[in-house]
Amino acid sequence: AALEKIVHGKITAAKVARPEINQRKDAEYIRYMPSQAGGNFNSGAKERIIKMHEAPVDPLELPKFKHKKAPRGPPSPPVPVMHSPPRKVSHKDMADWKIPPCVSNWKNAKGYTIPLDKRLAADGRGHSQVVINDKFAQFSESLLIAQEVAREGIAA
């Protein structure tokens, strides 16, 4: 009963989606007279009656043709971008916008000879300023004083 219900649901869905399943034409009868008549041909009959009817459509068969989407029309023209009038670029602006090439200390696939100043500039060590904490200075001073006291103790 459950299987019959599922099949019935599929058939009704197919009938709605594909109307050619619902339309059944009555059979047509056609009178046919063969060109070669005689006892040897066509079982000796002078004429035949042919019954023509449409082959039944399987409701569970998939559709034979795919729906193709129509090509889209041309899109609307893009909105124009408003720019300020172009101005001449000075040498200072060009120098400010110049980005140095990437230099790696680990990889050099092409095997170029890279000057040390370029390597150090790429490394970024020269750009940062070294800041020493005040407490580190006090600590190193106290270590020096303790070392001097220990030497005096050993010498005495």
Kinemage of the C-alpha trace (Angstrom):
@kinemage 1
@onewidth
@group {chain A} dominant
@subgroup {mainchain}
@vectorlist {calphas} color= white
{ca ala a 1} P 0.000 0.000 0.000
{ca ala a 2} L 2.855 2.381 0.844
{ca leu a 3} L 4.669 1.605 -2.416
{ca glu a 4} L 1.446 2.081 -4.369
{ca lys a 5} L 0.905 5.440 -2.698
{ca ile a 6} L 4.452 6.591 -3.620
{ca val a 7} L 4.042 5.435 -7.252
{ca his a 8} L 0.627 7.108 -7.494
{ca gly a 9} L 2.124 10.361 -6.165
{ca lys a 10} L 4.937 10.209 -8.740
{ca ile a 11} L 2.478 9.539 -11.566
{ca thr a 12} L 0.250 12.479 -10.621
{ca ala a 13} L 3.294 14.744 -10.332
{ca ala a 14} L 4.470 13.621 -13.771
{ca lys a 15} L 0.998 14.236 -15.237
{ca val a 16} L 1.044 17.794 -13.942
{ca ala a 17} L 4.621 18.440 -15.110
{ca arg a 18} L 4.294 16.695 -18.485
{ca pro a 19} L 0.848 17.112 -20.075
{ca glu a 20} L 1.644 14.754 -22.980
{ca ile a 21} L 1.009 11.864 -20.558
{ca asn a 22} L -2.643 12.881 -20.114
{ca gln a 23} L -3.490 13.371 -23.793
{ca arg a 24} L -4.292 10.038 -25.401
{ca lys a 25} L -5.567 10.123 -28.994
{ca asp a 26} L -7.809 7.425 -30.329
{ca ala a 27} L -6.300 4.886 -32.673
{ca glu a 28} L -6.376 5.639 -36.431
{ca tyr a 29} L -6.971 2.992 -39.028
{ca ile a 30} L -5.130 3.332 -42.333
{ca arg a 31} L -5.878 1.313 -45.481
{ca tyr a 32} L -2.628 0.229 -47.189
{ca met a 33} L -2.270 -1.271 -50.661
{ca pro a 34} L 1.227 -2.653 -51.346
{ca ser a 35} L 2.899 -1.815 -54.645
{ca gln a 36} L 3.864 -5.438 -55.253
{ca ala a 37} L 0.711 -7.526 -55.160
{ca gly a 38} L 0.612 -11.262 -55.614
{ca gly a 39} L 0.658 -14.555 -53.776
{ca asn a 40} L 4.353 -14.384 -53.007
{ca phe a 41} L 4.183 -10.921 -51.481
{ca asn a 42} L 2.258 -9.653 -48.473
{ca ser a 43} L 0.852 -13.103 -47.605
{ca gly a 44} L -1.303 -12.936 -50.738
{ca ala a 45} L -3.406 -10.011 -49.446
{ca lys a 46} L -4.315 -7.221 -51.847
{ca glu a 47} L -4.675 -4.643 -49.086
{ca arg a 48} L -3.979 -4.272 -45.375
{ca ile a 49} L -5.531 -2.214 -42.608
{ca ile a 50} L -2.999 -0.749 -40.213
{ca lys a 51} L -3.940 0.435 -36.734
{ca met a 52} L -1.845 3.483 -35.680
{ca his a 53} L -1.783 4.669 -32.092
{ca glu a 54} L 0.703 6.539 -29.954
{ca ala a 55} L 3.060 4.497 -27.835
{ca pro a 56} L 2.251 4.845 -24.128
{ca val a 57} L 4.472 7.224 -22.146
{ca asp a 58} L 6.123 5.924 -19.009
{ca pro a 59} L 5.219 8.391 -16.236
{ca leu a 60} L 8.373 7.612 -14.267
{ca glu a 61} L 10.686 8.202 -17.236
{ca leu a 62} L 12.889 11.275 -16.956
{ca pro a 63} L 12.300 14.169 -19.368
{ca lys a 64} L 14.191 13.699 -22.630
{ca phe a 65} L 15.075 17.357 -23.150
{ca lys a 66} L 16.826 19.740 -20.813
{ca his a 67} L 15.538 23.246 -20.312
{ca lys a 68} L 18.093 25.636 -21.712
{ca lys a 69} L 18.372 29.109 -20.284
{ca ala a 70} L 18.029 31.915 -22.770
{ca pro a 71} L 21.144 34.081 -23.039
{ca arg a 72} L 20.996 37.265 -21.018
{ca gly a 73} L 20.667 40.602 -22.671
{ca pro a 74} L 23.475 43.137 -22.498
{ca pro a 75} L 23.878 44.675 -19.026
{ca ser a 76} L 23.318 48.322 -18.315
{ca pro a 77} L 26.389 50.475 -18.923
{ca pro a 78} L 28.619 50.882 -15.858
{ca val a 79} L 28.348 54.010 -13.762
{ca pro a 80} L 31.082 56.492 -14.697
{ca val a 81} L 33.707 57.038 -12.008
{ca met a 82} L 34.375 60.704 -11.380
{ca his a 83} L 38.089 61.495 -11.044
{ca ser a 84} L 39.784 64.729 -10.240
{ca pro a 85} L 41.848 66.086 -13.127
{ca pro a 86} L 45.267 64.401 -13.353
{ca arg a 87} L 48.267 66.368 -12.101
{ca lys a 88} L 51.957 65.956 -12.816
{ca val a 89} L 53.878 63.695 -10.427
{ca ser a 90} L 56.927 65.286 -8.848
{ca his a 91} L 60.211 63.466 -8.177
{ca lys a 92} L 59.511 63.565 -4.441
{ca asp a 93} L 56.148 61.834 -4.935
{ca met a 94} L 57.795 59.229 -7.154
{ca ala a 95} L 60.468 58.581 -4.517
{ca asp a 96} L 57.814 58.321 -1.782
{ca trp a 97} L 55.837 55.788 -3.805
{ca lys a 98} L 58.868 53.660 -4.715
{ca ile a 99} L 58.542 50.269 -3.029
{ca pro a 100} L 61.826 48.400 -2.615
{ca pro a 101} L 61.947 44.852 -3.982
{ca cys a 102} L 61.542 42.010 -1.525
{ca val a 103} L 64.893 40.653 -0.356
{ca ser a 104} L 64.976 37.478 1.684
{ca asn a 105} L 67.846 36.302 3.859
{ca trp a 106} L 66.717 32.700 3.431
{ca lys a 107} L 65.712 32.292 -0.222
{ca asn a 108} L 67.436 33.510 -3.360
{ca ala a 109} L 66.048 31.288 -6.126
{ca lys a 110} L 67.583 33.285 -8.989
{ca gly a 111} L 70.969 33.478 -7.280
{ca tyr a 112} L 71.347 37.261 -7.501
{ca thr a 113} L 74.156 39.000 -5.667
{ca ile a 114} L 72.397 41.283 -3.177
{ca pro a 115} L 74.410 44.081 -1.535
{ca leu a 116} L 74.635 44.062 2.274
{ca asp a 117} L 72.976 47.453 2.675
{ca lys a 118} L 69.908 46.125 0.759
{ca arg a 119} L 69.844 42.977 2.900
{ca leu a 120} L 70.008 44.990 6.116
{ca ala a 121} L 67.369 47.419 4.833
{ca ala a 122} L 65.078 44.492 4.026
{ca asp a 123} L 65.751 42.931 7.419
{ca gly a 124} L 64.432 46.005 9.247
{ca arg a 125} L 67.088 45.972 11.974
{ca gly a 126} L 68.332 49.477 11.222
{ca his a 127} L 64.880 51.049 11.343
{ca ser a 128} L 64.108 50.343 14.998
{ca gln a 129} L 65.815 52.314 17.752
{ca val a 130} L 67.316 50.279 20.598
{ca val a 131} L 65.791 51.197 23.975
{ca ile a 132} L 67.412 49.937 27.173
{ca asn a 133} L 65.349 49.780 30.326
{ca asp a 134} L 66.523 51.902 33.296
{ca lys a 135} L 66.293 48.911 35.623
{ca phe a 136} L 68.649 46.944 33.356
{ca ala a 137} L 71.194 49.785 33.667
{ca gln a 138} L 70.837 49.737 37.488
{ca phe a 139} L 71.193 45.951 37.511
{ca ser a 140} L 74.383 46.017 35.410
{ca glu a 141} L 75.809 48.809 37.645
{ca ser a 142} L 75.130 46.807 40.798
{ca leu a 143} L 76.768 43.743 39.194
{ca leu a 144} L 79.898 45.799 38.408
{ca ile a 145} L 80.035 47.129 41.995
{ca ala a 146} L 79.582 43.585 43.394
{ca gln a 147} L 82.351 42.327 41.087
{ca glu a 148} L 84.740 45.079 42.293
{ca val a 149} L 83.914 44.337 45.950
{ca ala a 150} L 84.543 40.638 45.363
{ca arg a 151} L 87.934 41.377 43.748
{ca glu a 152} L 88.934 43.620 46.628
{ca gly a 153} L 87.926 40.842 49.040
{ca ile a 154} L 90.031 38.320 47.144
{ca ala a 155} L 93.006 40.726 46.896
{ca ala a 156} L 92.949 41.568 50.605
